[in-house]
Amino acid sequence: MKKITIASLALAATAIVHQPATAQIGGRLRGAVARISGPMLDDAHQKRTAELVRLTGSWDSPLGRIEIRAGGSSADTVLGKLEYEAGRWTDFNVTSRWGGLAGYGLMANGVENVSFAIRFVDDNTIEFRVPTAGEAVKGRNLWSAVRADTAQPASPFAGAWETNLGPVTLVPEGRHLLGRLVPVDGGSAGRMTVALHHLEDDGRPADRASGAWAPSVAGVSGSGAVRWELSADKQSFFGTYTRQVNGKAVEETWTGRRAAAAPAPQPTPGAPPVVDAPPAPPPVVTPPPPAPGPVVAGAFKPLRRFDVRLDRLWEARGYPTRQVHAFVTIRNASPTPQYITSGFLKALLTDADGVAQERGQVYRAAAEPAALFNSTPVVQPGAELKIRYVFIPDEGSAPATFTLSEGDKRAEFPASL
């Protein structure tokens, strides 16, 4: 068995995930250029991409539990452990220095180190790919892992903010915060993802957060560090972000205030005052269940092991960001039982402008809000299972097509809300 060297890792990672850095995303992210002095965070995350920040945490995979944490020999590296057997762990590193996520050190069959690439399938699913020239890991060249640390600790950074770069809403993603922003001078090409660590080492909420930004649209590259520090009243923040200009990292200011809540409705002029009226309980924001859509006989399309049908699209309400749920029925067309694991089918929702989002995580069709299956479902030959995929499209976009793929087989459906 041939041992893979660091040099071969660099070559493999470059071939798989390399992207050139750029000096801007969309239009220039303007703001007064300022070198920050004072007790801001150190530069530990200077080179980390948003995906590398989001990668840290706990993951469940067919090979065992995976734990990934910040730290490593350089600022663009995180440390991972795989529990490949009960109580036995092996170490690996993941780096973003080649423009994507590439790892080294995962043990192949408990003997040799290998190189591999990692990518996000959706917000809660990652995919590991060992290059075909490398050694399979316990017989697998491709497998996926699902986020295990789904607890959402409270954070003073969570919520909607109005900033000098544009509005952004930060929502929990495991032990991180995730936000997406359209810079005020960047146009649609400037959409960016922001990922922030926001907890102390002991899990308590912190008043400082650090992480990174990265573009969230295809064809736009670049990334940089992000650092925020809350004011004493936690209603504003002062921070920085970095971007590349002529090959050098430039630090600029990023400031913001918490977005104002919607004003309370005022009484109609002349209406008699309400005296001693008991206060109404606060409303509970719960997304309404989707109305049952028509099931069209004969609407299945064949893939490899499955026949698939798009039942309906539904725009969920009551979430911080827009959500579109795709309800799908799958039928086992093979002669053997099939286990429905994350990523067994790839779902692609494309809008009228050609912007596409891919998802691999499946959710229960009947539960509200969308919930994961408690255990891996199995579909017997000829049986059907209803599932859903959850997308977060841009505001104002209109879905045009929905595609399911299994290997090289694709089934495309017209899509509309």
C-alpha positions as CSV (number, residue, x, y, z in Angstrom):
1,M,0.0,0.0,0.0
2,K,1.5,3.3,-1.1
3,K,1.7,6.1,1.5
4,I,0.3,9.4,0.4
5,T,2.6,12.3,1.1
6,I,1.9,16.0,1.9
7,A,3.0,16.9,-1.7
8,S,0.5,14.4,-3.2
9,L,-2.2,15.9,-0.9
10,A,-1.5,19.3,-2.2
11,L,-1.8,18.1,-5.8
12,A,-5.0,16.2,-5.1
13,A,-6.6,19.1,-3.2
14,T,-5.6,21.5,-5.9
15,A,-7.2,19.4,-8.5
16,I,-10.4,18.9,-6.5
17,V,-11.1,22.2,-4.7
18,H,-8.7,25.0,-5.8
19,Q,-10.2,28.4,-6.5
20,P,-8.3,31.7,-7.0
21,A,-8.7,34.5,-4.5
22,T,-10.2,37.8,-5.6
23,A,-10.0,41.3,-4.2
24,Q,-13.7,41.7,-3.8
25,I,-17.1,39.9,-3.8
26,G,-19.5,41.6,-6.3
27,G,-18.9,45.3,-5.8
28,R,-16.3,46.4,-3.3
29,L,-17.3,46.0,0.3
30,R,-16.8,49.7,1.2
31,G,-16.1,51.0,4.6
32,A,-13.5,53.2,6.2
33,V,-10.2,51.3,6.2
34,A,-9.0,51.1,9.7
35,R,-6.3,49.1,11.5
36,I,-8.0,48.3,14.8
37,S,-6.1,48.8,18.0
38,G,-7.2,47.9,21.5
39,P,-8.5,44.6,22.9
40,M,-9.9,43.0,19.8
41,L,-9.5,39.3,19.1
42,D,-6.2,37.9,17.9
43,D,-5.6,36.9,14.3
44,A,-6.2,33.1,14.9
45,H,-9.0,33.1,12.3
46,Q,-7.3,35.4,9.8
47,K,-7.1,32.8,7.0
48,R,-10.0,30.6,7.9
49,T,-12.9,30.4,5.5
50,A,-16.5,30.4,6.6
51,E,-16.8,26.7,5.8
52,L,-13.8,25.9,8.0
53,V,-15.5,27.7,10.9
54,R,-18.7,25.8,10.3
55,L,-16.9,22.5,10.1
56,T,-16.0,22.5,13.7
57,G,-18.3,20.4,15.9
58,S,-19.6,16.8,16.2
59,W,-20.7,14.7,13.2
60,D,-22.2,11.3,12.8
61,S,-21.0,9.2,9.9
62,P,-21.3,5.5,8.8
63,L,-17.7,5.1,10.0
64,G,-18.3,6.5,13.5
65,R,-18.5,9.7,15.4
66,I,-16.4,12.6,14.1
67,E,-15.2,15.5,16.3
68,I,-13.6,18.6,14.7
69,R,-12.3,21.5,16.7
70,A,-10.4,24.7,16.1
71,G,-6.7,24.7,16.4
72,G,-3.8,23.2,14.5
73,S,-0.3,24.0,13.2
74,S,-1.5,27.0,11.3
75,A,-4.5,29.5,11.2
76,D,-6.0,27.7,8.2
77,T,-6.2,24.3,9.8
78,V,-8.6,22.5,12.2
79,L,-8.1,19.2,14.0
80,G,-10.4,16.2,13.6
81,K,-10.9,12.8,15.3
82,L,-12.7,9.8,14.0
83,E,-14.0,7.1,16.4
84,Y,-13.6,4.3,13.9
85,E,-14.1,1.6,16.5
86,A,-15.8,1.9,19.9
87,G,-13.4,3.8,22.1
88,R,-10.6,4.0,19.5
89,W,-9.9,7.3,17.8
90,T,-7.6,8.4,14.9
91,D,-6.5,11.9,14.2
92,F,-6.7,14.0,11.0
93,N,-6.3,17.6,9.9
94,V,-8.4,19.7,7.6
95,T,-7.0,22.8,5.8
96,S,-8.5,25.5,3.6
97,R,-5.2,26.8,2.2
98,W,-5.9,25.5,-1.3
99,G,-9.3,27.3,-1.6
100,G,-11.5,24.5,-0.3
101,L,-11.6,21.9,2.5
102,A,-8.9,19.2,2.2
103,G,-7.9,16.7,4.8
104,Y,-5.0,14.4,5.6
105,G,-4.4,11.8,8.2
106,L,-7.6,9.8,8.3
107,M,-6.7,6.1,8.6
108,A,-7.4,3.7,5.7
109,N,-8.5,0.4,7.2
110,G,-6.5,1.2,10.3
111,V,-3.1,1.1,8.5
112,E,-2.3,4.0,6.2
113,N,-2.9,7.8,6.1
114,V,-4.9,9.2,3.2
115,S,-5.8,12.5,1.7
116,F,-9.5,13.5,1.1
117,A,-11.7,16.4,0.2
118,I,-14.7,17.6,2.2
119,R,-17.6,19.7,1.0
120,F,-20.9,20.9,2.5
121,V,-23.9,19.1,1.0
122,D,-26.3,21.4,3.0
123,D,-26.1,23.3,6.3
124,N,-26.1,20.1,8.3
125,T,-24.5,17.5,6.0
126,I,-20.9,17.2,4.9
127,E,-19.4,14.8,2.3
128,F,-16.0,13.1,2.5
129,R,-14.4,12.0,-0.8
130,V,-11.2,10.0,-1.0
131,P,-9.6,10.5,-4.5
132,T,-9.7,7.4,-6.6
133,A,-5.9,7.3,-6.6
134,G,-5.9,7.1,-2.8
135,E,-6.9,4.3,-0.5
136,A,-10.5,3.8,0.5
137,V,-11.4,4.3,4.2
138,K,-12.8,1.0,5.5
139,G,-14.0,0.2,2.0
140,R,-15.5,3.6,1.2
141,N,-14.3,6.3,-1.2
142,L,-17.4,8.5,-0.6
143,W,-19.5,8.9,2.5
144,S,-21.5,11.6,4.3
145,A,-21.8,12.8,7.9
146,V,-24.7,14.6,9.6
147,R,-24.2,17.3,12.2
148,A,-24.7,15.8,15.7
149,D,-24.3,19.0,17.9
150,T,-27.7,20.5,17.0
151,A,-28.2,22.2,20.4
152,Q,-28.7,25.9,19.9
153,P,-27.3,27.9,22.9
154,A,-28.5,31.4,23.4
155,S,-26.3,34.1,22.1
156,P,-26.5,38.0,22.3
157,F,-25.3,38.0,18.7
158,A,-28.3,36.1,17.4
159,G,-31.0,38.1,15.5
160,A,-31.3,40.8,12.9
161,W,-28.7,43.5,12.5
162,E,-28.4,46.7,10.3
163,T,-24.8,47.1,9.4
164,N,-22.6,49.4,7.3
165,L,-22.2,46.5,4.8
166,G,-25.9,45.7,4.7
167,P,-28.6,43.8,6.7
168,V,-27.7,40.4,8.1
169,T,-29.6,37.9,10.4
170,L,-27.5,35.5,12.5
171,V,-29.1,32.2,13.4
172,P,-27.7,29.3,15.4
173,E,-26.1,26.4,13.5
174,G,-25.0,23.9,16.1
175,R,-22.6,25.8,18.3
176,H,-22.0,28.5,15.7
177,L,-23.9,31.4,14.2
178,L,-24.6,31.6,10.5
179,G,-25.8,34.6,8.5
180,R,-26.2,35.6,4.8
181,L,-25.8,39.1,3.6
182,V,-26.1,41.1,0.4
183,P,-23.6,44.0,0.7
184,V,-25.3,47.4,0.1
185,D,-22.9,48.1,-2.8
186,G,-22.3,44.6,-4.0
187,G,-25.5,43.8,-5.9
188,S,-26.8,40.2,-6.2
189,A,-23.2,39.0,-7.1
190,G,-22.1,40.1,-3.6
191,R,-24.1,37.6,-1.6
192,M,-21.9,36.3,1.3
193,T,-22.1,33.8,4.1
194,V,-20.8,34.8,7.6
195,A,-19.9,32.1,10.2
196,L,-19.0,33.1,13.7
197,H,-17.8,31.3,16.9
198,H,-19.8,32.9,19.7
199,L,-19.2,30.9,22.9
200,E,-16.6,30.8,25.5
201,D,-14.7,27.5,26.0
202,D,-17.0,26.5,28.8
203,G,-20.1,27.1,26.6
204,R,-21.2,30.4,28.1
205,P,-22.3,33.2,25.7
206,A,-19.5,35.6,24.8
207,D,-19.6,39.3,23.9
208,R,-16.9,38.7,21.3
209,A,-17.2,36.6,18.2
210,S,-14.7,35.6,15.5
211,G,-15.0,33.7,12.3
212,A,-14.9,34.3,8.5
213,W,-16.9,35.3,5.5
214,A,-17.1,33.7,2.1
215,P,-19.2,34.2,-1.1
216,S,-22.4,32.2,-1.3
217,V,-22.9,32.3,-5.1
218,A,-21.2,30.2,-7.7
219,G,-18.4,31.8,-9.7
220,V,-17.4,34.3,-7.0
221,S,-14.4,33.5,-4.9
222,G,-12.5,35.0,-2.0
223,S,-12.8,35.0,1.8
224,G,-11.6,36.7,4.9
225,A,-11.7,37.0,8.7
226,V,-14.5,38.5,10.7
227,R,-14.4,39.9,14.3
228,W,-17.3,41.4,16.2
229,E,-17.4,42.9,19.7
230,L,-20.7,43.9,21.4
231,S,-21.3,47.2,23.1
232,A,-22.1,47.2,26.8
233,D,-25.9,47.3,26.1
234,K,-25.6,44.6,23.5
235,Q,-27.5,46.8,21.0
236,S,-24.6,47.5,18.7
237,F,-21.2,46.0,17.7
238,F,-17.9,47.2,16.4
239,G,-15.6,44.9,14.4
240,T,-13.6,44.3,11.3
241,Y,-13.5,42.1,8.2
242,T,-10.5,41.4,5.9
243,R,-10.4,41.2,2.1
244,Q,-7.6,40.7,-0.4
245,V,-6.3,43.7,-2.3
246,N,-3.4,43.1,-4.6
247,G,-2.5,39.9,-2.8
248,K,-2.5,41.5,0.7
249,A,-5.1,41.2,3.4
250,V,-6.7,44.6,4.2
251,E,-8.7,45.1,7.4
252,E,-11.8,47.3,7.2
253,T,-14.4,48.3,9.8
254,W,-17.7,46.5,10.2
255,T,-20.2,48.2,12.5
256,G,-23.9,47.7,13.2
257,R,-26.9,48.1,15.4
258,R,-29.6,45.6,16.3
259,A,-32.5,45.9,13.9
260,A,-35.5,47.7,15.4
261,A,-38.5,45.6,16.2
262,A,-41.7,46.3,14.3
263,P,-43.7,49.1,16.0
264,A,-46.7,48.2,18.0
265,P,-50.0,49.1,16.4
266,Q,-51.5,52.4,17.6
267,P,-55.1,52.7,18.6
268,T,-57.5,54.2,16.2
269,P,-58.0,58.0,16.8
270,G,-61.2,58.6,18.8
271,A,-61.5,55.0,20.0
272,P,-62.4,54.7,23.7
273,P,-59.4,53.6,25.8
274,V,-59.3,50.1,27.1
275,V,-59.3,50.1,30.9
276,D,-57.8,47.3,33.0
277,A,-57.6,45.0,30.0
278,P,-55.5,41.9,30.8
279,P,-52.3,41.7,28.6
280,A,-52.6,39.3,25.8
281,P,-50.2,36.4,25.9
282,P,-47.3,36.6,23.4
283,P,-48.0,34.9,20.1
284,V,-46.3,31.6,19.4
285,V,-44.8,31.6,16.0
286,T,-45.4,28.2,14.6
287,P,-45.2,27.5,10.9
288,P,-48.6,26.3,9.6
289,P,-48.7,22.7,8.3
290,P,-48.6,22.6,4.5
291,A,-51.9,22.1,2.8
292,P,-52.1,18.6,1.2
293,G,-51.3,18.8,-2.4
294,P,-52.6,16.6,-5.2
295,V,-50.9,13.3,-5.8
296,V,-50.9,12.6,-9.5
297,A,-51.0,8.9,-10.5
298,G,-48.3,8.0,-13.0
299,A,-46.2,11.1,-12.1
300,F,-43.2,9.0,-11.0
301,K,-39.9,9.3,-12.9
302,P,-37.3,6.5,-12.8
303,L,-33.8,6.8,-11.4
304,R,-31.7,3.8,-10.6
305,R,-33.0,2.1,-7.4
306,F,-35.9,4.5,-7.0
307,D,-38.8,6.0,-8.8
308,V,-39.4,9.6,-7.6
309,R,-42.2,12.1,-7.7
310,L,-42.4,15.8,-6.7
311,D,-45.7,16.2,-4.8
312,R,-45.5,20.0,-4.1
313,L,-43.4,23.0,-3.1
314,W,-44.4,25.0,0.0
315,E,-43.0,28.3,1.3
316,A,-42.7,28.0,5.1
317,R,-43.5,31.1,7.1
318,G,-42.3,32.2,10.6
319,Y,-38.6,31.6,10.2
320,P,-35.8,34.2,10.3
321,T,-34.9,33.4,6.7
322,R,-37.1,32.4,3.8
323,Q,-37.6,28.6,3.5
324,V,-39.0,26.6,0.6
325,H,-39.8,22.9,1.4
326,A,-40.0,20.3,-1.4
327,F,-42.2,17.3,-0.6
328,V,-41.2,14.2,-2.5
329,T,-42.4,10.6,-2.7
330,I,-39.9,7.9,-3.4
331,R,-40.6,4.3,-4.4
332,N,-38.2,1.4,-4.1
333,A,-37.9,0.0,-7.6
334,S,-35.1,-2.4,-6.7
335,P,-35.5,-6.1,-5.5
336,T,-33.9,-5.4,-2.1
337,P,-34.6,-3.2,0.9
338,Q,-33.0,0.3,0.6
339,Y,-31.8,2.4,3.6
340,I,-32.5,6.1,3.2
341,T,-29.3,7.8,4.4
342,S,-28.4,11.5,4.0
343,G,-27.2,12.2,0.5
344,F,-28.7,9.0,-1.1
345,L,-30.4,11.4,-3.6
346,K,-29.2,14.8,-4.5
347,A,-32.0,17.5,-4.7
348,L,-31.5,20.6,-6.7
349,L,-33.8,23.6,-6.7
350,T,-33.2,26.2,-9.5
351,D,-34.8,29.6,-9.7
352,A,-35.9,31.5,-12.8
353,D,-32.5,33.3,-12.8
354,G,-30.6,30.1,-12.9
355,V,-29.3,30.2,-9.3
356,A,-29.4,26.7,-7.9
357,Q,-29.2,25.2,-4.4
358,E,-28.3,21.5,-3.7
359,R,-29.5,19.6,-0.7
360,G,-28.8,16.0,0.5
361,Q,-30.4,16.0,4.0
362,V,-33.9,14.4,4.1
363,Y,-36.5,15.3,6.6
364,R,-39.8,13.7,7.7
365,A,-42.7,14.9,5.4
366,A,-45.4,15.0,8.1
367,A,-43.6,16.7,11.1
368,E,-43.8,20.5,11.7
369,P,-41.4,22.1,11.8
370,A,-39.2,19.9,9.6
371,A,-37.6,17.2,11.7
372,L,-35.0,14.5,11.1
373,F,-35.9,10.8,11.2
374,N,-35.1,9.3,14.6
375,S,-33.4,6.4,12.9
376,T,-32.4,5.5,9.3
377,P,-35.6,4.6,7.5
378,V,-35.7,1.5,5.3
379,V,-38.0,1.1,2.2
380,Q,-39.0,-2.4,1.2
381,P,-39.2,-3.4,-2.5
382,G,-42.2,-1.7,-4.1
383,A,-42.9,0.4,-1.0
384,E,-43.1,4.2,-0.9
385,L,-41.8,6.8,1.5
386,K,-42.6,10.5,1.7
387,I,-39.7,12.8,2.5
388,R,-38.9,16.5,2.2
389,Y,-35.9,18.7,1.4
390,V,-35.5,22.2,2.9
391,F,-34.0,25.1,0.8
392,I,-33.2,28.7,1.8
393,P,-33.6,30.6,-1.5
394,D,-33.0,34.3,-2.0
395,E,-35.8,36.7,-1.2
396,G,-38.0,37.4,-4.2
397,S,-36.7,34.5,-6.3
398,A,-39.1,32.2,-8.0
399,P,-38.4,28.4,-8.3
400,A,-38.4,27.1,-11.9
401,T,-37.2,23.5,-11.8
402,F,-36.6,20.8,-9.1
403,T,-34.2,17.9,-9.9
404,L,-33.5,14.7,-8.1
405,S,-30.4,12.7,-9.1
406,E,-29.1,9.2,-8.2
407,G,-25.6,8.7,-9.6
408,D,-25.7,9.7,-13.2
409,K,-29.5,9.4,-13.5
410,R,-31.6,12.6,-13.2
411,A,-35.3,13.4,-12.9
412,E,-36.4,17.0,-13.5
413,F,-39.8,18.5,-12.6
414,P,-41.2,21.9,-13.3
415,A,-41.5,23.7,-9.9
416,S,-43.6,26.6,-8.7
417,L,-45.1,27.8,-5.4
